[in-house]
Amino acid sequence: MAVPKKRTSISKKRIRKNIWKKKGYLAAVKAFSLAKSVSTGNSKSFFVRQTNK
């Protein structure tokens, strides 16, 4: 027989939400940092062919 679950407290819900937001923020910071290093040519992990204009 199905039993209803206990309600999650607001503080626990807020903690989980903040962890989820922080993961996205850190991924965005990492992506931006990589994009900056590629655009300036300082990247060690990407080899981008430079086009002469």
C-alpha positions as CSV (number, residue, x, y, z in Angstrom):
1,M,0.0,0.0,0.0
2,A,1.3,3.5,-0.9
3,V,2.3,5.7,1.9
4,P,2.8,9.5,1.5
5,K,6.3,10.7,2.0
6,K,7.3,13.3,4.6
7,R,7.5,16.9,3.3
8,T,11.0,18.2,2.6
9,S,11.9,21.2,4.7
10,I,12.3,24.6,3.0
11,S,16.0,24.9,4.2
12,K,16.9,21.4,2.8
13,K,15.2,22.3,-0.5
14,R,17.1,25.6,-0.6
15,I,20.4,23.8,0.0
16,R,19.8,21.4,-2.8
17,K,18.8,24.2,-5.2
18,N,21.9,26.2,-4.3
19,I,24.1,23.1,-5.0
20,W,22.5,22.7,-8.3
21,K,23.0,26.4,-9.2
22,K,26.6,26.3,-8.1
23,K,27.3,23.4,-10.4
24,G,26.0,25.4,-13.4
25,Y,28.0,28.5,-12.3
26,L,31.2,26.6,-12.0
27,A,30.7,25.0,-15.4
28,A,30.1,28.4,-16.9
29,V,33.2,29.9,-15.3
30,K,35.3,27.0,-16.6
31,A,33.8,27.3,-20.1
32,F,34.4,31.1,-20.1
33,S,38.0,30.6,-18.9
34,L,38.7,28.1,-21.7
35,A,37.2,30.4,-24.3
36,K,39.3,33.3,-23.1
37,S,42.5,31.2,-23.3
38,V,41.6,29.9,-26.8
39,S,40.9,33.4,-28.0
40,T,44.1,34.8,-26.7
41,G,46.2,31.9,-27.9
42,N,47.4,30.8,-24.4
43,S,45.5,27.5,-24.5
44,K,47.6,24.4,-23.8
45,S,44.9,21.8,-24.6
46,F,43.5,23.3,-27.9
47,F,45.3,23.8,-31.1
48,V,43.5,26.5,-33.1
49,R,44.6,27.3,-36.6
50,Q,45.2,31.1,-36.9
51,T,44.0,32.7,-40.0
52,N,45.9,35.7,-41.3
53,K,43.7,38.7,-42.2
